[in-house]
Amino acid sequence: MATWTDECFSEIQQGDKVWYQTPQGQTFSGKAVLFGPHGWVLNAGGRHGMAKVVQDGANYLGHKPGRNRTPDHLGKWLHS
């Protein structure tokens, strides 16, 4: 069941809900925190905020714009 609304990796911003797939084929989601050298870093939940990295063409499925989304200018500038 797809609950995301957008599938364009380049349009992700901080605060968006991002869905990704594990190597076992399970689908999970997390909140986009920052853009790094290997893709977007997500807060996948948990007690201390488990970090996951989502890459275009590897494990990214889609995303849904968040209410308080902001562009990550620093991350894009550092890793472009």
PyMOL Python script that loads the backbone (N, CA, C, O; Angstrom):
from pymol import cmd

cmd.read_pdbstr("""\
ATOM      1  N   MET A   1       0.840  -1.178   0.000  1.00  0.00           N
ATOM      2  CA  MET A   1       0.000   0.000   0.000  1.00  0.00           C
ATOM      3  C   MET A   1       0.886   1.243   0.000  1.00  0.00           C
ATOM      4  O   MET A   1       1.608   1.484   0.967  1.00  0.00           O
ATOM      5  N   ALA A   2       0.842   2.013  -1.042  1.00  0.00           N
ATOM      6  CA  ALA A   2       1.662   3.220  -1.153  1.00  0.00           C
ATOM      7  C   ALA A   2       0.951   4.400  -0.498  1.00  0.00           C
ATOM      8  O   ALA A   2      -0.162   4.752  -0.888  1.00  0.00           O
ATOM      9  N   THR A   3       1.592   5.011   0.495  1.00  0.00           N
ATOM     10  CA  THR A   3       0.992   6.161   1.167  1.00  0.00           C
ATOM     11  C   THR A   3       1.762   7.436   0.874  1.00  0.00           C
ATOM     12  O   THR A   3       1.389   8.502   1.364  1.00  0.00           O
ATOM     13  N   TRP A   4       2.826   7.352   0.088  1.00  0.00           N
ATOM     14  CA  TRP A   4       3.575   8.552  -0.260  1.00  0.00           C
ATOM     15  C   TRP A   4       2.916   9.226  -1.464  1.00  0.00           C
ATOM     16  O   TRP A   4       2.173   8.596  -2.217  1.00  0.00           O
ATOM     17  N   THR A   5       3.203  10.508  -1.626  1.00  0.00           N
ATOM     18  CA  THR A   5       2.569  11.275  -2.699  1.00  0.00           C
ATOM     19  C   THR A   5       3.558  11.715  -3.765  1.00  0.00           C
ATOM     20  O   THR A   5       3.142  12.129  -4.848  1.00  0.00           O
ATOM     21  N   ASP A   6       4.845  11.638  -3.493  1.00  0.00           N
ATOM     22  CA  ASP A   6       5.839  12.117  -4.450  1.00  0.00           C
ATOM     23  C   ASP A   6       6.978  11.117  -4.537  1.00  0.00           C
ATOM     24  O   ASP A   6       7.368  10.526  -3.530  1.00  0.00           O
ATOM     25  N   GLU A   7       7.514  10.924  -5.732  1.00  0.00           N
ATOM     26  CA  GLU A   7       8.605   9.969  -5.919  1.00  0.00           C
ATOM     27  C   GLU A   7       9.841  10.614  -6.524  1.00  0.00           C
ATOM     28  O   GLU A   7      10.666   9.915  -7.113  1.00  0.00           O
ATOM     29  N   CYS A   8       9.993  11.922  -6.395  1.00  0.00           N
ATOM     30  CA  CYS A   8      11.142  12.636  -6.939  1.00  0.00           C
ATOM     31  C   CYS A   8      12.145  12.904  -5.810  1.00  0.00           C
ATOM     32  O   CYS A   8      11.918  13.770  -4.966  1.00  0.00           O
ATOM     33  N   PHE A   9      13.247  12.159  -5.801  1.00  0.00           N
ATOM     34  CA  PHE A   9      14.233  12.224  -4.719  1.00  0.00           C
ATOM     35  C   PHE A   9      14.788  13.626  -4.524  1.00  0.00           C
ATOM     36  O   PHE A   9      15.056  14.030  -3.393  1.00  0.00           O
ATOM     37  N   SER A  10      14.964  14.370  -5.601  1.00  0.00           N
ATOM     38  CA  SER A  10      15.571  15.704  -5.508  1.00  0.00           C
ATOM     39  C   SER A  10      14.662  16.732  -4.840  1.00  0.00           C
ATOM     40  O   SER A  10      15.124  17.821  -4.501  1.00  0.00           O
ATOM     41  N   GLU A  11      13.385  16.415  -4.642  1.00  0.00           N
ATOM     42  CA  GLU A  11      12.448  17.354  -4.028  1.00  0.00           C
ATOM     43  C   GLU A  11      12.287  17.161  -2.525  1.00  0.00           C
ATOM     44  O   GLU A  11      11.489  17.864  -1.905  1.00  0.00           O
ATOM     45  N   ILE A  12      13.024  16.228  -1.921  1.00  0.00           N
ATOM     46  CA  ILE A  12      12.927  16.013  -0.475  1.00  0.00           C
ATOM     47  C   ILE A  12      13.491  17.225   0.253  1.00  0.00           C
ATOM     48  O   ILE A  12      14.498  17.797  -0.164  1.00  0.00           O
ATOM     49  N   GLN A  13      12.833  17.614   1.352  1.00  0.00           N
ATOM     50  CA  GLN A  13      13.302  18.695   2.209  1.00  0.00           C
ATOM     51  C   GLN A  13      13.249  18.219   3.656  1.00  0.00           C
ATOM     52  O   GLN A  13      12.624  17.205   3.965  1.00  0.00           O
ATOM     53  N   GLN A  14      13.916  18.967   4.542  1.00  0.00           N
ATOM     54  CA  GLN A  14      13.892  18.631   5.964  1.00  0.00           C
ATOM     55  C   GLN A  14      12.452  18.649   6.456  1.00  0.00           C
ATOM     56  O   GLN A  14      11.692  19.563   6.137  1.00  0.00           O
ATOM     57  N   GLY A  15      12.083  17.643   7.228  1.00  0.00           N
ATOM     58  CA  GLY A  15      10.741  17.560   7.786  1.00  0.00           C
ATOM     59  C   GLY A  15       9.795  16.683   6.990  1.00  0.00           C
ATOM     60  O   GLY A  15       8.695  16.394   7.460  1.00  0.00           O
ATOM     61  N   ASP A  16      10.188  16.248   5.794  1.00  0.00           N
ATOM     62  CA  ASP A  16       9.334  15.379   4.984  1.00  0.00           C
ATOM     63  C   ASP A  16       9.345  13.961   5.544  1.00  0.00           C
ATOM     64  O   ASP A  16      10.327  13.532   6.150  1.00  0.00           O
ATOM     65  N   LYS A  17       8.252  13.243   5.337  1.00  0.00           N
ATOM     66  CA  LYS A  17       8.187  11.832   5.704  1.00  0.00           C
ATOM     67  C   LYS A  17       8.643  11.033   4.488  1.00  0.00           C
ATOM     68  O   LYS A  17       8.081  11.176   3.402  1.00  0.00           O
ATOM     69  N   VAL A  18       9.656  10.197   4.669  1.00  0.00           N
ATOM     70  CA  VAL A  18      10.277   9.468   3.559  1.00  0.00           C
ATOM     71  C   VAL A  18      10.129   7.969   3.792  1.00  0.00           C
ATOM     72  O   VAL A  18      10.393   7.476   4.888  1.00  0.00           O
ATOM     73  N   TRP A  19       9.706   7.249   2.756  1.00  0.00           N
ATOM     74  CA  TRP A  19       9.592   5.798   2.823  1.00  0.00           C
ATOM     75  C   TRP A  19      10.796   5.167   2.140  1.00  0.00           C
ATOM     76  O   TRP A  19      11.257   5.640   1.101  1.00  0.00           O
ATOM     77  N   TYR A  20      11.297   4.091   2.740  1.00  0.00           N
ATOM     78  CA  TYR A  20      12.450   3.375   2.196  1.00  0.00           C
ATOM     79  C   TYR A  20      12.238   1.881   2.353  1.00  0.00           C
ATOM     80  O   TYR A  20      11.371   1.437   3.106  1.00  0.00           O
ATOM     81  N   GLN A  21      13.044   1.111   1.630  1.00  0.00           N
ATOM     82  CA  GLN A  21      12.940  -0.340   1.653  1.00  0.00           C
ATOM     83  C   GLN A  21      14.225  -0.942   2.195  1.00  0.00           C
ATOM     84  O   GLN A  21      15.320  -0.501   1.846  1.00  0.00           O
ATOM     85  N   THR A  22      14.090  -1.948   3.047  1.00  0.00           N
ATOM     86  CA  THR A  22      15.252  -2.641   3.593  1.00  0.00           C
ATOM     87  C   THR A  22      15.722  -3.695   2.584  1.00  0.00           C
ATOM     88  O   THR A  22      14.992  -4.018   1.648  1.00  0.00           O
ATOM     89  N   PRO A  23      16.934  -4.232   2.766  1.00  0.00           N
ATOM     90  CA  PRO A  23      17.397  -5.300   1.863  1.00  0.00           C
ATOM     91  C   PRO A  23      16.484  -6.534   1.880  1.00  0.00           C
ATOM     92  O   PRO A  23      16.475  -7.309   0.924  1.00  0.00           O
ATOM     93  N   GLN A  24      15.719  -6.715   2.964  1.00  0.00           N
ATOM     94  CA  GLN A  24      14.804  -7.849   3.061  1.00  0.00           C
ATOM     95  C   GLN A  24      13.467  -7.579   2.375  1.00  0.00           C
ATOM     96  O   GLN A  24      12.626  -8.474   2.291  1.00  0.00           O
ATOM     97  N   GLY A  25      13.261  -6.351   1.883  1.00  0.00           N
ATOM     98  CA  GLY A  25      12.034  -6.018   1.175  1.00  0.00           C
ATOM     99  C   GLY A  25      10.954  -5.378   2.028  1.00  0.00           C
ATOM    100  O   GLY A  25       9.849  -5.142   1.540  1.00  0.00           O
ATOM    101  N   GLN A  26      11.245  -5.091   3.291  1.00  0.00           N
ATOM    102  CA  GLN A  26      10.262  -4.449   4.162  1.00  0.00           C
ATOM    103  C   GLN A  26      10.248  -2.945   3.909  1.00  0.00           C
ATOM    104  O   GLN A  26      11.274  -2.356   3.570  1.00  0.00           O
ATOM    105  N   THR A  27       9.089  -2.333   4.075  1.00  0.00           N
ATOM    106  CA  THR A  27       8.930  -0.895   3.866  1.00  0.00           C
ATOM    107  C   THR A  27       8.816  -0.189   5.207  1.00  0.00           C
ATOM    108  O   THR A  27       8.011  -0.574   6.055  1.00  0.00           O
ATOM    109  N   PHE A  28       9.631   0.853   5.393  1.00  0.00           N
ATOM    110  CA  PHE A  28       9.614   1.659   6.611  1.00  0.00           C
ATOM    111  C   PHE A  28       9.626   3.131   6.233  1.00  0.00           C
ATOM    112  O   PHE A  28       9.842   3.485   5.073  1.00  0.00           O
ATOM    113  N   SER A  29       9.391   3.986   7.222  1.00  0.00           N
ATOM    114  CA  SER A  29       9.422   5.425   6.959  1.00  0.00           C
ATOM    115  C   SER A  29      10.187   6.134   8.060  1.00  0.00           C
ATOM    116  O   SER A  29      10.397   5.589   9.144  1.00  0.00           O
ATOM    117  N   GLY A  30      10.600   7.356   7.764  1.00  0.00           N
ATOM    118  CA  GLY A  30      11.302   8.190   8.730  1.00  0.00           C
ATOM    119  C   GLY A  30      11.192   9.642   8.315  1.00  0.00           C
ATOM    120  O   GLY A  30      10.714   9.959   7.226  1.00  0.00           O
ATOM    121  N   LYS A  31      11.639  10.514   9.194  1.00  0.00           N
ATOM    122  CA  LYS A  31      11.569  11.951   8.936  1.00  0.00           C
ATOM    123  C   LYS A  31      12.926  12.440   8.441  1.00  0.00           C
ATOM    124  O   LYS A  31      13.950  12.161   9.064  1.00  0.00           O
ATOM    125  N   ALA A  32      12.938  13.169   7.321  1.00  0.00           N
ATOM    126  CA  ALA A  32      14.182  13.687   6.743  1.00  0.00           C
ATOM    127  C   ALA A  32      14.798  14.720   7.674  1.00  0.00           C
ATOM    128  O   ALA A  32      14.129  15.663   8.098  1.00  0.00           O
ATOM    129  N   VAL A  33      16.090  14.537   7.993  1.00  0.00           N
ATOM    130  CA  VAL A  33      16.776  15.425   8.931  1.00  0.00           C
ATOM    131  C   VAL A  33      17.812  16.282   8.212  1.00  0.00           C
ATOM    132  O   VAL A  33      17.805  17.505   8.353  1.00  0.00           O
ATOM    133  N   LEU A  34      18.710  15.649   7.435  1.00  0.00           N
ATOM    134  CA  LEU A  34      19.735  16.408   6.730  1.00  0.00           C
ATOM    135  C   LEU A  34      20.213  15.642   5.509  1.00  0.00           C
ATOM    136  O   LEU A  34      20.068  14.422   5.424  1.00  0.00           O
ATOM    137  N   PHE A  35      20.787  16.384   4.563  1.00  0.00           N
ATOM    138  CA  PHE A  35      21.319  15.781   3.343  1.00  0.00           C
ATOM    139  C   PHE A  35      22.811  15.570   3.521  1.00  0.00           C
ATOM    140  O   PHE A  35      23.543  16.514   3.818  1.00  0.00           O
ATOM    141  N   GLY A  36      23.266  14.335   3.342  1.00  0.00           N
ATOM    142  CA  GLY A  36      24.675  14.014   3.521  1.00  0.00           C
ATOM    143  C   GLY A  36      25.307  13.533   2.229  1.00  0.00           C
ATOM    144  O   GLY A  36      24.663  13.559   1.180  1.00  0.00           O
ATOM    145  N   PRO A  37      26.565  13.091   2.285  1.00  0.00           N
ATOM    146  CA  PRO A  37      27.278  12.668   1.078  1.00  0.00           C
ATOM    147  C   PRO A  37      26.714  11.401   0.437  1.00  0.00           C
ATOM    148  O   PRO A  37      26.942  11.162  -0.749  1.00  0.00           O
ATOM    149  N   HIS A  38      25.987  10.590   1.194  1.00  0.00           N
ATOM    150  CA  HIS A  38      25.436   9.345   0.659  1.00  0.00           C
ATOM    151  C   HIS A  38      23.934   9.396   0.472  1.00  0.00           C
ATOM    152  O   HIS A  38      23.331   8.386   0.109  1.00  0.00           O
ATOM    153  N   GLY A  39      23.310  10.540   0.708  1.00  0.00           N
ATOM    154  CA  GLY A  39      21.862  10.671   0.548  1.00  0.00           C
ATOM    155  C   GLY A  39      21.245  11.364   1.752  1.00  0.00           C
ATOM    156  O   GLY A  39      21.939  12.027   2.522  1.00  0.00           O
ATOM    157  N   TRP A  40      19.945  11.208   1.906  1.00  0.00           N
ATOM    158  CA  TRP A  40      19.237  11.840   3.021  1.00  0.00           C
ATOM    159  C   TRP A  40      19.343  10.995   4.279  1.00  0.00           C
ATOM    160  O   TRP A  40      19.183   9.776   4.231  1.00  0.00           O
ATOM    161  N   VAL A  41      19.610  11.641   5.399  1.00  0.00           N
ATOM    162  CA  VAL A  41      19.638  10.978   6.701  1.00  0.00           C
ATOM    163  C   VAL A  41      18.250  11.131   7.305  1.00  0.00           C
ATOM    164  O   VAL A  41      17.704  12.232   7.368  1.00  0.00           O
ATOM    165  N   LEU A  42      17.684  10.007   7.749  1.00  0.00           N
ATOM    166  CA  LEU A  42      16.342  10.003   8.321  1.00  0.00           C
ATOM    167  C   LEU A  42      16.382   9.676   9.798  1.00  0.00           C
ATOM    168  O   LEU A  42      17.255   8.940  10.259  1.00  0.00           O
ATOM    169  N   ASN A  43      15.437  10.222  10.536  1.00  0.00           N
ATOM    170  CA  ASN A  43      15.172   9.813  11.905  1.00  0.00           C
ATOM    171  C   ASN A  43      14.081   8.760  11.787  1.00  0.00           C
ATOM    172  O   ASN A  43      12.923   9.085  11.527  1.00  0.00           O
ATOM    173  N   ALA A  44      14.454   7.495  11.979  1.00  0.00           N
ATOM    174  CA  ALA A  44      13.521   6.390  11.791  1.00  0.00           C
ATOM    175  C   ALA A  44      12.777   6.034  13.065  1.00  0.00           C
ATOM    176  O   ALA A  44      12.135   4.986  13.127  1.00  0.00           O
ATOM    177  N   GLY A  45      12.848   6.872  14.074  1.00  0.00           N
ATOM    178  CA  GLY A  45      12.106   6.632  15.304  1.00  0.00           C
ATOM    179  C   GLY A  45      12.935   5.910  16.344  1.00  0.00           C
ATOM    180  O   GLY A  45      14.165   5.892  16.285  1.00  0.00           O
ATOM    181  N   GLY A  46      12.251   5.329  17.276  1.00  0.00           N
ATOM    182  CA  GLY A  46      12.928   4.658  18.367  1.00  0.00           C
ATOM    183  C   GLY A  46      13.171   5.597  19.534  1.00  0.00           C
ATOM    184  O   GLY A  46      12.900   6.794  19.442  1.00  0.00           O
ATOM    185  N   ARG A  47      13.671   5.068  20.602  1.00  0.00           N
ATOM    186  CA  ARG A  47      13.861   5.839  21.830  1.00  0.00           C
ATOM    187  C   ARG A  47      14.842   6.997  21.652  1.00  0.00           C
ATOM    188  O   ARG A  47      14.622   8.084  22.187  1.00  0.00           O
ATOM    189  N   HIS A  48      15.917   6.771  20.907  1.00  0.00           N
ATOM    190  CA  HIS A  48      16.941   7.801  20.736  1.00  0.00           C
ATOM    191  C   HIS A  48      17.039   8.287  19.288  1.00  0.00           C
ATOM    192  O   HIS A  48      18.003   8.970  18.944  1.00  0.00           O
ATOM    193  N   GLY A  49      16.086   7.960  18.444  1.00  0.00           N
ATOM    194  CA  GLY A  49      16.101   8.418  17.058  1.00  0.00           C
ATOM    195  C   GLY A  49      17.087   7.657  16.200  1.00  0.00           C
ATOM    196  O   GLY A  49      18.189   8.144  15.945  1.00  0.00           O
ATOM    197  N   MET A  50      16.712   6.471  15.750  1.00  0.00           N
ATOM    198  CA  MET A  50      17.582   5.635  14.932  1.00  0.00           C
ATOM    199  C   MET A  50      17.798   6.282  13.556  1.00  0.00           C
ATOM    200  O   MET A  50      16.833   6.631  12.877  1.00  0.00           O
ATOM    201  N   ALA A  51      19.043   6.439  13.153  1.00  0.00           N
ATOM    202  CA  ALA A  51      19.371   7.087  11.880  1.00  0.00           C
ATOM    203  C   ALA A  51      19.425   6.062  10.751  1.00  0.00           C
ATOM    204  O   ALA A  51      19.977   4.974  10.914  1.00  0.00           O
ATOM    205  N   LYS A  52      18.852   6.415   9.620  1.00  0.00           N
ATOM    206  CA  LYS A  52      18.904   5.603   8.403  1.00  0.00           C
ATOM    207  C   LYS A  52      19.271   6.516   7.248  1.00  0.00           C
ATOM    208  O   LYS A  52      18.912   7.694   7.249  1.00  0.00           O
ATOM    209  N   VAL A  53      19.985   5.984   6.259  1.00  0.00           N
ATOM    210  CA  VAL A  53      20.362   6.757   5.078  1.00  0.00           C
ATOM    211  C   VAL A  53      19.567   6.237   3.888  1.00  0.00           C
ATOM    212  O   VAL A  53      19.499   5.032   3.647  1.00  0.00           O
ATOM    213  N   VAL A  54      18.966   7.165   3.148  1.00  0.00           N
ATOM    214  CA  VAL A  54      18.172   6.819   1.973  1.00  0.00           C
ATOM    215  C   VAL A  54      18.873   7.364   0.735  1.00  0.00           C
ATOM    216  O   VAL A  54      19.218   8.543   0.667  1.00  0.00           O
ATOM    217  N   GLN A  55      19.077   6.478  -0.248  1.00  0.00           N
ATOM    218  CA  GLN A  55      19.757   6.857  -1.488  1.00  0.00           C
ATOM    219  C   GLN A  55      18.817   6.678  -2.670  1.00  0.00           C
ATOM    220  O   GLN A  55      18.021   5.740  -2.709  1.00  0.00           O
ATOM    221  N   ASP A  56      18.917   7.585  -3.629  1.00  0.00           N
ATOM    222  CA  ASP A  56      18.127   7.487  -4.850  1.00  0.00           C
ATOM    223  C   ASP A  56      18.613   6.287  -5.656  1.00  0.00           C
ATOM    224  O   ASP A  56      19.812   6.144  -5.891  1.00  0.00           O
ATOM    225  N   GLY A  57      17.714   5.446  -6.070  1.00  0.00           N
ATOM    226  CA  GLY A  57      18.070   4.281  -6.867  1.00  0.00           C
ATOM    227  C   GLY A  57      18.484   3.079  -6.044  1.00  0.00           C
ATOM    228  O   GLY A  57      18.714   2.008  -6.605  1.00  0.00           O
ATOM    229  N   ALA A  58      18.587   3.222  -4.732  1.00  0.00           N
ATOM    230  CA  ALA A  58      18.992   2.100  -3.885  1.00  0.00           C
ATOM    231  C   ALA A  58      17.833   1.637  -3.002  1.00  0.00           C
ATOM    232  O   ALA A  58      17.357   0.511  -3.146  1.00  0.00           O
ATOM    233  N   ASN A  59      17.379   2.496  -2.093  1.00  0.00           N
ATOM    234  CA  ASN A  59      16.334   2.081  -1.168  1.00  0.00           C
ATOM    235  C   ASN A  59      15.207   3.100  -1.022  1.00  0.00           C
ATOM    236  O   ASN A  59      14.324   2.915  -0.185  1.00  0.00           O
ATOM    237  N   TYR A  60      15.216   4.154  -1.804  1.00  0.00           N
ATOM    238  CA  TYR A  60      14.185   5.197  -1.736  1.00  0.00           C
ATOM    239  C   TYR A  60      12.924   4.751  -2.468  1.00  0.00           C
ATOM    240  O   TYR A  60      12.985   4.275  -3.601  1.00  0.00           O
ATOM    241  N   LEU A  61      11.773   4.914  -1.801  1.00  0.00           N
ATOM    242  CA  LEU A  61      10.496   4.568  -2.420  1.00  0.00           C
ATOM    243  C   LEU A  61       9.658   5.797  -2.751  1.00  0.00           C
ATOM    244  O   LEU A  61       9.062   5.866  -3.826  1.00  0.00           O
ATOM    245  N   GLY A  62       9.605   6.762  -1.846  1.00  0.00           N
ATOM    246  CA  GLY A  62       8.802   7.955  -2.069  1.00  0.00           C
ATOM    247  C   GLY A  62       8.784   8.818  -0.821  1.00  0.00           C
ATOM    248  O   GLY A  62       9.341   8.443   0.211  1.00  0.00           O
ATOM    249  N   HIS A  63       8.142   9.975  -0.919  1.00  0.00           N
ATOM    250  CA  HIS A  63       8.045  10.847   0.249  1.00  0.00           C
ATOM    251  C   HIS A  63       6.760  11.655   0.206  1.00  0.00           C
ATOM    252  O   HIS A  63       6.103  11.776  -0.828  1.00  0.00           O
ATOM    253  N   LYS A  64       6.426  12.205   1.373  1.00  0.00           N
ATOM    254  CA  LYS A  64       5.241  13.041   1.531  1.00  0.00           C
ATOM    255  C   LYS A  64       5.693  14.336   2.186  1.00  0.00           C
ATOM    256  O   LYS A  64       6.326  14.290   3.241  1.00  0.00           O
ATOM    257  N   PRO A  65       5.392  15.492   1.598  1.00  0.00           N
ATOM    258  CA  PRO A  65       5.830  16.762   2.190  1.00  0.00           C
ATOM    259  C   PRO A  65       5.303  16.946   3.613  1.00  0.00           C
ATOM    260  O   PRO A  65       4.132  16.688   3.894  1.00  0.00           O
ATOM    261  N   GLY A  66       6.191  17.398   4.505  1.00  0.00           N
ATOM    262  CA  GLY A  66       5.810  17.657   5.885  1.00  0.00           C
ATOM    263  C   GLY A  66       5.215  19.046   6.046  1.00  0.00           C
ATOM    264  O   GLY A  66       5.324  19.882   5.149  1.00  0.00           O
ATOM    265  N   ARG A  67       4.587  19.293   7.190  1.00  0.00           N
ATOM    266  CA  ARG A  67       3.973  20.598   7.452  1.00  0.00           C
ATOM    267  C   ARG A  67       5.007  21.696   7.600  1.00  0.00           C
ATOM    268  O   ARG A  67       4.849  22.776   7.030  1.00  0.00           O
ATOM    269  N   ASN A  68       6.049  21.440   8.347  1.00  0.00           N
ATOM    270  CA  ASN A  68       7.083  22.443   8.621  1.00  0.00           C
ATOM    271  C   ASN A  68       8.358  22.119   7.854  1.00  0.00           C
ATOM    272  O   ASN A  68       9.438  22.077   8.443  1.00  0.00           O
ATOM    273  N   ARG A  69       8.249  21.893   6.570  1.00  0.00           N
ATOM    274  CA  ARG A  69       9.415  21.511   5.773  1.00  0.00           C
ATOM    275  C   ARG A  69      10.255  22.735   5.429  1.00  0.00           C
ATOM    276  O   ARG A  69       9.740  23.824   5.179  1.00  0.00           O
ATOM    277  N   THR A  70      11.571  22.513   5.426  1.00  0.00           N
ATOM    278  CA  THR A  70      12.511  23.573   5.068  1.00  0.00           C
ATOM    279  C   THR A  70      13.606  22.976   4.197  1.00  0.00           C
ATOM    280  O   THR A  70      13.995  21.829   4.417  1.00  0.00           O
ATOM    281  N   PRO A  71      14.113  23.708   3.224  1.00  0.00           N
ATOM    282  CA  PRO A  71      15.207  23.190   2.396  1.00  0.00           C
ATOM    283  C   PRO A  71      16.507  23.119   3.194  1.00  0.00           C
ATOM    284  O   PRO A  71      16.765  23.967   4.048  1.00  0.00           O
ATOM    285  N   ASP A  72      17.319  22.109   2.912  1.00  0.00           N
ATOM    286  CA  ASP A  72      18.613  21.948   3.585  1.00  0.00           C
ATOM    287  C   ASP A  72      19.694  22.573   2.705  1.00  0.00           C
ATOM    288  O   ASP A  72      20.411  21.868   1.994  1.00  0.00           O
ATOM    289  N   HIS A  73      19.804  23.898   2.758  1.00  0.00           N
ATOM    290  CA  HIS A  73      20.768  24.608   1.917  1.00  0.00           C
ATOM    291  C   HIS A  73      22.205  24.210   2.241  1.00  0.00           C
ATOM    292  O   HIS A  73      23.009  24.016   1.330  1.00  0.00           O
ATOM    293  N   LEU A  74      22.538  24.087   3.519  1.00  0.00           N
ATOM    294  CA  LEU A  74      23.901  23.742   3.919  1.00  0.00           C
ATOM    295  C   LEU A  74      24.281  22.350   3.424  1.00  0.00           C
ATOM    296  O   LEU A  74      25.355  22.176   2.848  1.00  0.00           O
ATOM    297  N   GLY A  75      23.426  21.365   3.639  1.00  0.00           N
ATOM    298  CA  GLY A  75      23.719  20.006   3.197  1.00  0.00           C
ATOM    299  C   GLY A  75      23.878  19.900   1.693  1.00  0.00           C
ATOM    300  O   GLY A  75      24.782  19.215   1.213  1.00  0.00           O
ATOM    301  N   LYS A  76      23.019  20.564   0.948  1.00  0.00           N
ATOM    302  CA  LYS A  76      23.117  20.539  -0.519  1.00  0.00           C
ATOM    303  C   LYS A  76      24.394  21.236  -0.990  1.00  0.00           C
ATOM    304  O   LYS A  76      25.033  20.784  -1.941  1.00  0.00           O
ATOM    305  N   TRP A  77      24.767  22.335  -0.328  1.00  0.00           N
ATOM    306  CA  TRP A  77      25.973  23.070  -0.709  1.00  0.00           C
ATOM    307  C   TRP A  77      27.232  22.257  -0.396  1.00  0.00           C
ATOM    308  O   TRP A  77      28.164  22.227  -1.200  1.00  0.00           O
ATOM    309  N   LEU A  78      27.265  21.604   0.758  1.00  0.00           N
ATOM    310  CA  LEU A  78      28.440  20.836   1.157  1.00  0.00           C
ATOM    311  C   LEU A  78      28.635  19.581   0.312  1.00  0.00           C
ATOM    312  O   LEU A  78      29.772  19.180   0.064  1.00  0.00           O
ATOM    313  N   HIS A  79      27.560  18.963  -0.128  1.00  0.00           N
ATOM    314  CA  HIS A  79      27.657  17.654  -0.777  1.00  0.00           C
ATOM    315  C   HIS A  79      27.177  17.664  -2.220  1.00  0.00           C
ATOM    316  O   HIS A  79      26.655  16.659  -2.702  1.00  0.00           O
ATOM    317  N   SER A  80      27.343  18.770  -2.906  1.00  0.00           N
ATOM    318  CA  SER A  80      26.957  18.825  -4.325  1.00  0.00           C
ATOM    319  C   SER A  80      28.176  18.890  -5.213  1.00  0.00           C
ATOM    320  O   SER A  80      28.047  18.942  -6.436  1.00  0.00           O
TER     321      SER A  80
END
""", "prot")
cmd.dss("prot")
cmd.show_as("cartoon", "prot")
cmd.util.cbc("prot")
cmd.orient("prot")
